[in-house]
Amino acid sequence: MAESRRADVLLRPARPEDLAPALALLETAGLPLGGVQEWFDRFVVAEHGGAIIGVAGLEVYGTDGLLRSVAVSDDWRGRGLGGALTEEILSRSAREGISAIYLLTETAEGFFPRYGFRRIGREEASEEVRASAEFRDLCPASAAVMFRPLGA
């Protein structure tokens, strides 16, 4: 993924040195930290003035992706960063040949439909995604499951 700028914010692939600030941002947002380190090479960050102000991640299971850990610093909410990070993960996924993206959310079900996601039943998620730690253990059964096909 190439780096891209939106105003004075840089969207770029996460680097190892971004892990600690990304975890702090996720913790502040109340999102699960489990699995972040293992999948961090598939995360995207938003950077401003050397600080990590947003993050989004992708886990890959066969031809399916699991969008996770979309979070923006409180000071930067409402400026389109969550959407920019989501779109970056979707673009990256499409380029990699991923055919469908799933996500779990307790608080942002109203946010994701504008990016083509729709709510589905937990049982409708692919077997590979249902076997993920995020699906099995990290997000409660009450979390909404959302789906978006990619590609043609």
N, C-alpha and C positions, 0 to 999 in steps of 0.2 A: 504494500500500500504506500502510495506516495504521501508525503506530508501535504496538508492543505490548510490554508488560512481562511478564517472567517473574521473579518474586521481585525482585531488585535489578538485573536485567539488562534493557536496552532493546534490542529488535529493531527495526531501522528500515532504510529504504532508504539505500544508501551515498551519501555526499556527496563532492564532489571532494577535500576536505581529508582524507578517509579513505583515499585511494589509497596514500600512502606507508606508513602503518601496516599496511594490508591486504597490500601487497606484502611487507613484512617478515615478517608472520605466515605467508604462503604460502611464502616462502623457507625459513623455519625448519622448516616442515612438509615441505619437499622437494617441493612441488607446482610445476608449470610456471607461469611468469610471463607467457609470451607470450599476447597477446590480452586480458589482464586490463584494461589501460587502455582498449582499444577497447570493451569490453563493460561497463565499470564502472557505467554508468547502470542496469544490470540486476542489480547485486549487492545483497545484504542484509548488514548487519553486526550483530554483537552488541556492545553497548557497556556497560561498567561503570566508573563513576567517571571518565568521560571517555576511557577507554582502549578501543581496539578489541580484543576478546578472541575474536571469531569472525567468520567470513566465509563466504559461499556465493554463487555466481554462476550466471547463466543466459545462454546464447547461444540465439538464436532463428533457426531456418532453416525458412521457410515455416510449416507448422503443427506443426513439431517443435521441441522444446527440448533443449538439452544442459546438464545440471546439471554444474557444475564448481567447483573451488576450494573445496570444503567443508573448512574447517579451524577448529580451536579451539585457543586457547593451552593449552600444557601444564598450567598451573595450574588450568584450568577444565574439563579433560576429565573425563568420567564424570558430568557433571551434567545431561546431556540437551541441551546446547546444539547439538551437531551435528545431532541430531534436530529440534530446534526450527527451526534454519536450513533444513534440508531440507524440513520441512513448510511453511515460509513460502514457499520457492521453488515448491513444488508447488501451493499455494493460489493464488499469484500467477499461475502458468502456466495453471491451470484458468480463472481469471477472464478471462485474455486470450484464451481459446479455443484454446490449444495442445492438440493431441490426443494427443501422446506425448512422453515425456521419456526421454532416453538419458543414460548417463554412462560414463566410463572410469575404472577404478581398478586400482591395483597392490597396494594395501594394505587396502582396506576392503570387499572383496566380501562379507564376512559381516555388515557393518553395514546395507547397504541393503535386503535382503529385507524387513525389518520395516516398510519404507515402500512396499511393493508392487513392488519391483524384482526382476526375474529375469535371470539371465545368458542372453545370446544369442550367436550367432556374429557375428563382425565383419561378415560379408557380409549379415547380416539387418538391420543399421542402415539407415536411409533414405539414399538417395543424397545428399541435402543435408547430413546430419550427417556422412557419410563424407567429404565434401569439405571439412569444417571443418579449420582449422589444428590444433586440438586432436587431432582424429582422425588427420589425415595426418602431422603432424610432431612435435607436442609430447608425446604419450603413446606409449610403445613398443608394438610389435605384441603384446607379451606381456600388456598391460593387459587386464583383463576388461571386456567390454562388457555393460552392463546396460540394461534397458528397463522402462518402466512406461507403460501406456496411461492417459490422463486422460479425464475426461468420461463421458458415458453409454455 
